[in-house]
Amino acid sequence: MNMKIIFDISVLGWSIRDEKAKTGIFRVIENLLIQFLKDKNLELYLSAIHGNYSDVSEYIKKANLGVVSNQLIFPKGKSPKRDSIFQRLNAIEYNLDKINPSFYDRIQLFVFRFFRFFADILFGLNRYKKSIPSEFRTKEFIFHSPFLPVPSYLACSELHTVVSIYDLIPVLYPEYFMGNNNHLIQKLVKYLNSKTNIITISNHSRNDIIKVIPDSARRTHVSYLAANNIFTKKLFDGYMNEVLDKYRLVPDRYIVSVSTFEPRKNLGIIIEAFLNLNNSADDIQLVLIGTEGWGPSFEETKRRFGEKFNSKVRFLGFIPDNELAFIYSGALFFVYMSLYEGFGLPPLEAMQCGLPVISSNSSSLPEVIGAAGMLIDPMDKASLKEKMELLISDSDLRKSLASLSLKQSSKFTWESTVNCVKEIYCQINEATG
């Protein structure tokens, strides 16, 4: 008998209004969806609990993945206008529902919910609030939300519920989310139903979850991620030259690092170590790729390091994956000194492109990189400088590590990820009869 799965794809709809929504989590959900749709042993249904039904429909149309209408669990009477009102009301309620509410906060939330009761009737939103009908809320179905909290009406039903938690950074290290004391993950943890199973992406994240939610050990499962198949070792051909020329890069004359420009990613250590390299690195650039986050801006960082920075360090911003694969392939090696990761996709992408990797030894990164890269303390500038100089000067070592990168990265595929997730679904079904 086929497993009956309801998979929430709200996050995929966000990309319709903002290309920057195509984050690592977006890629995870999209790749899971692609693999699920291929599986004849799944009776797959799709939901959008965020209420962005029009955007999700547009994503499905553009992506052309072969989704058919009877797989969509969308409410009757949905419309772009209702989507918008529902999402706005949800956003207001989300902001009023504080993690540590004062008496005044509780009063505000009560008043808003009283107002919303009538607003939902007026605008016809009650079907949005319980968009998954009762015939799906039975023990024959598993509902999997790969990002958003499971709605309470589902968590309290007979339906088996699963939520993906990628990391607990906002809970464990709130300093990495300055100004945000009302983060989605904090709320997800606060309201997590004791029956809901958890899928996370590394053993390190699993251990963190169990520390924060002690009764979750038996229902917290690990399924590793994979990098996009577009990331492969590219040949030095005309198109590669075209991409590198576009960004004014010379093959084998630059070191690459990919991450958001924010304190947790620890880019300052990389820049400082690089700018202090010996003369063997005179003609080599450091190339930083990713969007600006928060904390010291790129311009502030430039001022901090002075003139040498301007000639040696390049910040390319966001690069689409099809070009990023060529930039990886043309680099000498990849550096990643993040202080904390739930998994660590950028190093895996780089390894899949055959790059030697120097990485932080923190959190989940040793699970991803294994023995294929150089793992060091993320705060040890001297060690980082030494490893960078060694890789610049030793071509045989680079070749050896490149070979190990390809071998290690081959262990992570979307097929194995999906098989693992399906095995977790099976365990949930078996455990509950």
VMD Tcl script that draws the C-alpha trace (Angstrom):
set ca {
  {0.00 0.00 0.00}
  {1.34 3.44 -0.96}
  {2.24 5.92 1.77}
  {-0.04 8.95 1.82}
  {2.05 12.09 2.22}
  {0.96 15.73 2.42}
  {4.04 17.85 1.70}
  {3.90 21.60 2.30}
  {5.47 23.74 -0.43}
  {4.64 27.25 0.82}
  {8.33 28.22 0.67}
  {8.52 27.52 -3.06}
  {5.83 30.13 -3.70}
  {7.92 32.82 -2.00}
  {10.33 32.75 -4.95}
  {7.66 34.20 -7.24}
  {7.87 37.60 -5.51}
  {11.54 37.54 -4.53}
  {14.40 35.73 -6.30}
  {16.43 36.02 -3.08}
  {13.96 33.58 -1.50}
  {15.79 30.83 -3.40}
  {17.87 30.04 -0.33}
  {19.38 26.75 0.78}
  {16.05 25.76 2.37}
  {14.24 26.56 -0.90}
  {16.63 24.19 -2.71}
  {16.07 21.44 -0.15}
  {12.28 21.63 -0.50}
  {12.40 21.85 -4.29}
  {14.70 18.85 -4.60}
  {12.58 16.79 -2.20}
  {9.50 17.67 -4.26}
  {11.21 16.66 -7.51}
  {12.20 13.28 -6.06}
  {8.79 12.68 -4.43}
  {7.03 13.31 -7.75}
  {9.12 10.57 -9.37}
  {8.19 8.00 -6.72}
  {5.30 5.74 -7.72}
  {5.12 4.33 -4.17}
  {4.00 7.66 -2.72}
  {0.46 8.98 -2.83}
  {1.59 12.60 -2.78}
  {-0.49 15.66 -1.96}
  {0.75 19.26 -1.76}
  {-0.33 22.03 0.60}
  {0.51 25.69 1.22}
  {-0.25 26.44 4.87}
  {1.25 29.94 4.52}
  {-1.81 30.82 2.44}
  {0.14 31.90 -0.67}
  {-1.89 29.68 -2.98}
  {-1.69 31.93 -6.04}
  {2.09 32.19 -5.79}
  {2.48 28.45 -5.24}
  {0.25 27.81 -8.27}
  {2.44 30.17 -10.30}
  {5.59 28.37 -9.11}
  {4.11 24.99 -10.11}
  {3.25 26.36 -13.54}
  {6.72 27.86 -14.10}
  {8.66 24.89 -12.72}
  {6.72 22.45 -14.92}
  {7.40 19.51 -12.60}
  {4.37 17.47 -13.62}
  {2.15 18.30 -10.64}
  {-1.52 17.51 -11.38}
  {-4.48 19.39 -9.94}
  {-5.81 16.50 -7.81}
  {-2.53 16.55 -5.86}
  {-3.19 20.09 -4.60}
  {-4.98 20.55 -1.28}
  {-6.06 24.16 -1.74}
  {-9.21 25.73 -0.22}
  {-12.28 26.46 -2.29}
  {-12.73 30.11 -3.07}
  {-9.03 30.92 -2.98}
  {-8.00 34.14 -4.70}
  {-4.97 36.46 -4.77}
  {-6.93 39.01 -2.70}
  {-7.83 36.46 -0.01}
  {-4.24 35.16 -0.05}
  {-2.98 38.68 0.62}
  {-5.44 39.44 3.44}
  {-4.81 36.07 5.11}
  {-1.04 36.54 5.00}
  {-1.26 40.10 6.35}
  {-3.44 39.01 9.26}
  {-1.08 36.12 9.97}
  {1.91 38.48 9.93}
  {0.25 40.82 12.45}
  {-0.68 37.91 14.73}
  {2.84 36.47 14.40}
  {4.41 39.76 15.53}
  {1.97 40.16 18.43}
  {2.53 36.60 19.66}
  {5.77 37.19 21.59}
  {8.12 34.47 22.82}
  {8.19 36.02 26.32}
  {5.03 38.15 26.43}
  {4.32 40.86 28.97}
  {0.81 41.36 30.37}
  {0.31 44.16 27.83}
  {1.46 41.84 25.00}
  {-1.14 39.26 26.05}
  {-3.90 41.87 26.05}
  {-2.91 43.06 22.57}
  {-2.91 39.51 21.22}
  {-6.31 38.76 22.81}
  {-7.85 41.91 21.29}
  {-6.41 41.15 17.86}
  {-7.67 37.56 17.91}
  {-11.14 38.83 18.87}
  {-11.02 41.23 15.90}
  {-9.68 38.50 13.63}
  {-12.56 36.15 14.44}
  {-14.90 38.56 12.67}
  {-12.40 39.50 9.95}
  {-12.06 35.84 8.95}
  {-15.85 35.60 8.57}
  {-16.07 38.91 6.68}
  {-13.35 38.03 4.16}
  {-14.20 34.33 3.85}
  {-10.93 33.10 5.37}
  {-12.14 30.26 7.58}
  {-11.32 27.76 4.83}
  {-7.80 29.20 4.76}
  {-7.40 28.68 8.51}
  {-8.16 24.97 8.15}
  {-7.14 24.49 4.55}
  {-6.50 20.75 4.87}
  {-9.97 19.12 5.05}
  {-11.00 16.60 7.69}
  {-10.81 13.65 5.27}
  {-7.02 14.18 5.15}
  {-6.65 14.57 8.92}
  {-6.64 10.84 9.64}
  {-3.95 8.40 10.76}
  {-3.56 7.14 7.17}
  {-1.78 10.40 6.24}
  {1.55 11.99 7.15}
  {1.80 15.77 6.97}
  {5.35 17.09 6.52}
  {6.10 20.79 6.90}
  {9.69 21.32 5.71}
  {9.96 24.80 7.23}
  {6.88 26.37 8.82}
  {5.38 25.33 12.19}
  {2.63 22.72 11.96}
  {-0.78 24.42 12.42}
  {-2.39 23.47 15.73}
  {-5.52 22.00 14.10}
  {-3.28 19.47 12.32}
  {-1.01 18.76 15.30}
  {-4.06 17.94 17.43}
  {-5.67 15.66 14.83}
  {-5.09 11.95 14.13}
  {-2.81 12.93 11.26}
  {0.88 12.06 11.75}
  {2.89 15.29 11.66}
  {6.53 15.90 10.76}
  {8.47 19.17 10.80}
  {11.96 19.89 9.48}
  {14.26 21.84 11.80}
  {17.52 22.70 10.03}
  {19.32 24.18 13.02}
  {18.64 25.92 16.33}
  {20.92 28.91 15.78}
  {18.27 31.52 16.79}
  {17.61 29.59 20.01}
  {21.18 28.69 20.98}
  {22.97 31.74 19.57}
  {20.49 34.65 19.44}
  {23.43 37.05 19.06}
  {23.64 35.86 15.45}
  {20.14 37.25 14.90}
  {20.53 40.73 16.35}
  {17.28 42.61 16.82}
  {15.15 39.50 16.31}
  {13.83 38.07 19.57}
  {10.71 36.67 17.91}
  {12.26 34.28 15.42}
  {10.28 31.60 13.59}
  {12.47 28.78 14.95}
  {11.95 30.00 18.52}
  {8.20 29.80 17.98}
  {8.44 26.45 16.27}
  {10.22 25.05 19.33}
  {7.84 26.78 21.76}
  {4.69 25.39 20.14}
  {6.02 22.01 18.99}
  {3.47 19.29 19.70}
  {4.79 16.33 21.68}
  {3.52 13.95 18.96}
  {5.23 15.74 16.08}
  {8.28 14.01 14.61}
  {11.33 16.09 13.70}
  {13.65 15.68 10.73}
  {16.98 17.49 10.94}
  {20.04 17.58 8.70}
  {23.01 16.50 10.82}
  {23.78 14.58 13.99}
  {25.10 17.81 15.49}
  {21.73 19.51 14.93}
  {19.95 16.44 16.34}
  {22.00 16.69 19.53}
  {21.19 20.40 19.81}
  {17.47 19.70 19.38}
  {17.52 17.04 22.09}
  {19.28 19.46 24.48}
  {16.58 22.08 23.92}
  {13.64 19.62 23.70}
  {14.68 16.75 26.01}
  {11.65 14.55 25.30}
  {12.30 14.60 21.53}
  {15.11 12.02 21.29}
  {12.95 9.14 20.03}
  {11.16 11.29 17.46}
  {14.12 13.28 16.09}
  {15.62 11.82 12.91}
  {18.58 12.75 10.69}
  {18.50 13.02 6.91}
  {21.59 14.58 5.31}
  {21.20 17.05 2.47}
  {22.80 17.07 -0.97}
  {24.10 19.73 -3.33}
  {22.39 20.63 -6.59}
  {23.44 18.41 -9.50}
  {24.53 21.52 -11.39}
  {27.63 21.61 -9.19}
  {30.13 19.40 -11.03}
  {33.75 19.82 -12.07}
  {33.64 22.02 -15.18}
  {36.12 21.83 -18.03}
  {38.20 24.83 -19.09}
  {36.32 25.56 -22.30}
  {34.87 28.56 -24.07}
  {31.88 28.96 -21.76}
  {34.01 28.74 -18.63}
  {36.30 31.45 -19.98}
  {33.22 33.52 -20.77}
  {31.94 33.23 -17.17}
  {35.33 33.97 -15.61}
  {35.89 36.91 -17.98}
  {32.50 38.31 -16.99}
  {33.67 38.51 -13.36}
  {37.29 39.40 -14.24}
  {38.68 36.17 -12.75}
  {41.82 34.31 -13.83}
  {41.74 30.48 -13.55}
  {43.74 29.11 -10.61}
  {44.56 32.64 -9.43}
  {41.81 33.08 -6.86}
  {40.52 31.51 -3.65}
  {36.74 31.38 -3.21}
  {34.39 31.56 -0.22}
  {30.59 31.48 -0.46}
  {28.33 32.72 2.34}
  {26.07 35.51 3.50}
  {28.04 38.53 4.74}
  {27.18 38.32 8.46}
  {29.06 37.73 11.76}
  {28.28 34.00 12.06}
  {30.05 33.32 8.77}
  {33.30 34.70 10.23}
  {34.52 36.23 6.96}
  {36.76 38.70 8.80}
  {39.08 35.86 9.84}
  {39.39 34.70 6.22}
  {40.11 38.22 4.97}
  {42.69 38.91 7.68}
  {44.53 35.61 7.14}
  {44.48 36.12 3.37}
  {45.86 39.67 3.51}
  {48.76 38.43 5.64}
  {49.82 35.64 3.26}
  {53.45 35.54 2.14}
  {54.75 36.68 -1.25}
  {53.68 33.44 -2.98}
  {50.12 34.84 -3.01}
  {50.95 38.20 -4.61}
  {48.95 37.53 -7.79}
  {46.06 35.71 -6.07}
  {42.70 37.25 -5.18}
  {40.16 36.31 -2.51}
  {36.68 36.09 -4.06}
  {33.69 36.41 -1.71}
  {30.28 35.37 -3.05}
  {26.89 35.83 -1.37}
  {24.37 38.43 -0.31}
  {24.91 41.04 2.39}
  {23.30 40.06 5.68}
  {23.69 42.16 8.82}
  {26.53 43.38 11.00}
  {29.49 45.30 9.53}
  {28.81 45.95 5.84}
  {31.20 45.10 3.06}
  {32.10 48.79 2.74}
  {32.89 49.02 6.47}
  {35.07 45.93 6.16}
  {36.93 47.52 3.25}
  {37.68 50.60 5.33}
  {38.91 48.43 8.20}
  {41.52 46.64 6.09}
  {42.62 49.58 3.95}
  {44.22 49.84 0.50}
  {45.55 46.29 0.29}
  {41.97 45.03 0.57}
  {40.87 46.95 -2.54}
  {43.38 45.25 -4.83}
  {43.21 41.75 -3.35}
  {39.61 41.06 -2.22}
  {36.58 40.89 -4.50}
  {32.95 40.82 -3.34}
  {30.79 39.54 -6.20}
  {27.44 39.43 -4.38}
  {24.82 36.90 -5.48}
  {25.84 34.59 -8.35}
  {23.34 32.21 -10.04}
  {24.11 28.51 -9.61}
  {24.85 27.87 -13.28}
  {27.68 30.44 -13.15}
  {28.74 29.62 -9.60}
  {29.64 26.06 -10.64}
  {32.18 27.48 -13.12}
  {33.59 29.91 -10.55}
  {34.07 27.03 -8.10}
  {35.77 24.97 -10.81}
  {38.19 27.74 -11.74}
  {39.38 28.42 -8.18}
  {42.53 27.20 -6.44}
  {40.58 26.09 -3.37}
  {37.60 26.90 -1.15}
  {37.64 28.40 2.38}
  {34.77 28.30 4.89}
  {35.23 29.46 8.50}
  {31.62 29.55 9.72}
  {31.15 29.47 13.49}
  {27.99 27.35 13.33}
  {26.10 25.45 10.64}
  {23.16 23.07 10.66}
  {24.72 21.30 7.68}
  {26.97 23.33 5.37}
  {25.93 23.26 1.71}
  {28.61 25.61 0.26}
  {31.56 23.31 1.17}
  {29.66 20.37 -0.30}
  {29.01 22.31 -3.52}
  {32.70 23.17 -3.73}
  {33.77 19.56 -3.14}
  {31.31 18.38 -5.79}
  {33.14 20.71 -8.20}
  {36.44 19.03 -7.28}
  {37.83 21.81 -5.09}
  {40.19 21.31 -2.13}
  {38.50 22.66 1.02}
  {39.75 24.40 4.15}
  {36.90 24.50 6.66}
  {35.99 25.32 10.21}
  {35.83 22.26 12.47}
  {32.71 23.60 14.20}
  {29.21 22.15 14.52}
  {28.11 19.90 11.62}
  {30.93 20.67 9.19}
  {33.13 17.64 10.07}
  {30.14 15.41 9.23}
  {29.94 16.90 5.74}
  {33.65 17.23 4.94}
  {34.93 14.11 6.68}
  {38.60 13.40 6.01}
  {38.46 15.07 2.59}
  {39.39 18.59 3.70}
  {41.53 20.55 6.13}
  {39.52 21.18 9.32}
  {40.72 23.89 11.71}
  {39.56 26.01 14.63}
  {37.52 28.85 13.06}
  {39.22 31.45 15.28}
  {42.80 30.30 14.60}
  {44.10 32.88 12.11}
  {47.65 31.55 12.22}
  {46.55 28.02 11.33}
  {44.32 29.30 8.53}
  {47.17 31.38 7.09}
  {49.49 28.36 7.25}
  {46.99 26.06 5.49}
  {46.28 28.62 2.77}
  {49.99 29.11 2.06}
  {50.47 25.34 1.95}
  {47.69 24.83 -0.59}
  {48.89 27.72 -2.74}
  {52.41 26.30 -2.95}
  {51.73 22.54 -3.11}
  {49.99 21.49 -6.33}
  {50.26 17.77 -5.46}
  {48.40 18.35 -2.21}
  {45.70 20.27 -4.08}
  {45.27 17.37 -6.52}
  {45.07 14.86 -3.68}
  {42.48 16.89 -1.77}
  {40.51 17.55 -4.97}
  {40.23 13.80 -5.52}
  {39.13 13.27 -1.91}
  {36.55 16.05 -2.31}
  {34.92 14.31 -5.26}
  {34.87 10.99 -3.42}
  {33.39 12.47 -0.21}
  {30.77 14.57 -2.01}
  {29.52 11.51 -3.93}
  {28.13 10.19 -0.61}
  {25.52 12.98 -0.59}
  {22.79 12.64 -3.23}
  {19.16 13.73 -3.37}
  {18.19 10.13 -4.04}
  {19.76 9.04 -0.74}
  {18.19 12.03 1.05}
  {14.72 11.13 -0.20}
  {15.21 7.44 0.59}
  {16.16 8.43 4.13}
  {13.10 10.69 4.49}
  {10.84 7.91 3.19}
  {12.39 5.48 5.67}
  {11.56 7.97 8.44}
  {7.96 8.11 7.16}
  {7.84 4.29 7.29}
  {9.15 4.28 10.86}
  {6.46 6.77 11.87}
  {3.73 4.64 10.29}
  {5.04 1.46 11.92}
  {5.48 3.05 15.34}
  {1.88 4.26 15.40}
  {0.34 1.18 13.84}
}
mol new
graphics top color blue
foreach p $ca { graphics top sphere $p radius 0.5 }
foreach p [lrange $ca 0 end-1] q [lrange $ca 1 end] { graphics top cylinder $p $q radius 0.2 }
display resetview
